[in-house]
Structures are given as C-alpha cells and as structure tokens.
Amino acid sequence: MIDCSSLPGRLAEICTGVDQYGNSIEMPVSKRLSYLKMWFPDVDEDLLIEHIRSQKSSKEKVGVTKTKFATGGKVRPCSSCGPKIFPQSLSTANNVSPISIGDNVKRNFIMHIWPKKNVGTWQWNCDQVLKKASLFNGKRVIGVAVDDNTDPVEKVIEYMRDFTDDIFVVRNNPRLGEVATFPQLLSSVSDHPDTFTFYCHAKGVRHNQKFGDGKSTILEWSKLMYELCLSDWEVIKNSLEQKAMTGCFKRYGNFKTPGNHRWHYSGTFYWFRNNDVFSRNWSKVDKMFFGAESWPGLMFTKSETDCLFLDDAGDLYSREYWESTIFRKLEDEKKFNISLLSQK
C-alpha cells in the first residue's frame, strides 16, 4: 500500500528512513509522518505509523563503497598516520571578498506562500513580514502555490496589497513544495545588482494542527527566524559585508545531492548579496521539496557564508533541544531583542 519506490531520490529516502548506503537519515518520526501524509493522502495514519515503525535497513554497505561516499573521494595520504579524510562538507574554499554597504542600499524581499484554508498560519506569517515592511525598499515579490486545499490567490493579494502588488501564482506540487515558486522568485531579483535580498516562506502551514500547541517547536522557530533576520539591519549588514549569505540555525552534513557543500540554514530564512549569487550558477536548484533549503549549499561553501545565531545547530523539531540549548543560548545573546520568546 505504501510504495517508497514510487518516489524519487530524497523523497524515497525519507519514505524508507535510510539513504542509498543504508545509513539512517536521522529525521524525526513526526516530520517523516507529515511528509508521508502529504504523499499518500489516501492511506490511513495508523498504517503510515506502522510503516515507519516496521522499517529496517536492508542496504547496509561496508568497505570501499561506504568509505568513498564518506570521503567524497578526497583522501590525502600521510606516511605517519595513514589516509586523512576531507569530505566536501568541510571545504574551506572562500572566493567571497569583504565589501562596504552604504546607508541607502536597496533591500529586496521574496517569499513563498502555500495559503492553506481555514488555518490562519499563512496570515500569521504575513503579519510578521508586515511588521517589518519598512526594512524593504527594493523589489517585493511573493509566489503563491494554490490547490484544492488553499485559499484563492485573491485572498493573499488582498492581505498583502499594501506591501506589494508583485504576486504570481502557480499550481501547488507537493513533491516540489517551495521549489514550485523558488526559481521565479530568484529570477525576479536577478537583474538588480548591488542590492541585497531576503528569502523566506510561510512556515508552519503544513503543521497547522500543532502550531503553537506547546509541544511542537514550529511557532518558536518561526518567531525567532523573523526576529533574527528582520529586526536589526545593522547586524545583518555587518554580516553581509563579510560574507555572501547570512541566516540563522546553520546546520551541516545534510543534502547529499551532487555539488552540494552539505550545509544549510535550517528553516530556510536567509539573506544574500545579489552580486555574488547572480555571478554564479544561481539557477541550479534541486528539483525536490527541500530545494530552497539546499540551494545555499549549492551556491557557496560554508566559509563563504555567515550565521547570525546558533552555528552548527541541532534538531530544531526537538522540544528537548530547544529547552536544553536554544533558550539557554538566547539568554546570553546580546545582538537581538528576544522579548517575544519570553513565554516558552
């Protein structure tokens, strides 16, 4: 009833729980279940849960194949200690130069919205943007993905009409997610050199039944990303003067697609320098639901990018991780006003 082989690439790995080498993908069960519900809407939830519980790795491979994968094919001999491993994810190449950003620089905004019906979550995300509307003095573009489960695009247009009239619509594709609008959003600012662009999406819409219930971390996660990325332009500017991209919750080791440097901003909120992005192969995007999140790692090495908060982040879906690490880290953080997270 659940045929993981019907899904391509990374989607099949999420379905089976292991990658092509038999290694666990280390994704929380709750997150995997939410994806399976989306991909197999006609299958009862209990069967989906049983599917996840019953899976066992049958692809374990050892020896040369696994070692070659782990090293990315890069092994340097050493006469005294044997081979040393330098995987792609640890690349230190940096071809980004520091710049000076003036006071009147243009700041663009691009956003993906899947306006799910009768939820209020997409409107909540729009409200966070509208609070910071004055930050954006350049292009403001929103891509809306619609289907039978969404409000009509006219509702989004009406909601955001004072912020922008540059809104386009596409048919939602669950297997592409944000990637359904992402290339066009990038293209919309590609001819604006010497400017800076912020990308985000309406986070938590798919998790609406848990949004703010005290168990899920989606609400705190979303609030904090808006706060970190939009509250203090001076902090963002200082970061972008040194690096090509900046964001928060930088993670390492995921997204094994070809050419990826295996780092990403967990949650997919980030700023970038237009000059650096659009001088590279910016249109290369993984054609999977995580493509907007993996894209920065296709564009730049980790040393070419900065992190505003919590470099080398852990599992942000884990309530325990928030309690033990993130809230504690926030107490020591002086760059941002974090009062909105005072109620845990």
Sequence and secondary structure as in RCSB ss.txt:
>XXXX:A:sequence
MIDCSSLPGRLAEICTGVDQYGNSIEMPVSKRLSYLKMWFPDVDEDLLIEHIRSQKSSKEKVGVTKTKFATGGKV
RPCSSCGPKIFPQSLSTANNVSPISIGDNVKRNFIMHIWPKKNVGTWQWNCDQVLKKASLFNGKRVIGVAVDDNT
DPVEKVIEYMRDFTDDIFVVRNNPRLGEVATFPQLLSSVSDHPDTFTFYCHAKGVRHNQKFGDGKSTILEWSKLM
YELCLSDWEVIKNSLEQKAMTGCFKRYGNFKTPGNHRWHYSGTFYWFRNNDVFSRNWSKVDKMFFGAESWPGLMF
TKSETDCLFLDDAGDLYSREYWESTIFRKLEDEKKFNISLLSQK
>XXXX:A:secstr
   GGGS HHHHHHHHSB TTS B    HHHHHHHHHHH TTS HHHHHHHHHH        THHHHHHHHTT E
E  TTT  EE  GGG            TT  EEEEEEE  BTT  HHHHHHHHHHHTGGG  S EEEEEEE TTB
  HHHHHHHTTTT SEEEEEE  TTTGGGGTHHHHHHHHTT TT EEEEEE TTSTTGGGTTSSS SHHHHHHHH
HHHHHS HHHHHHHHHH SEEEEEEEES   STT  SEEETTS EEEEHHHHTTS TT   SSTTHHHHHHHHH 
 GGGB  SEEET   TT HHHIIIIIHHHHHH  SS  GGG   
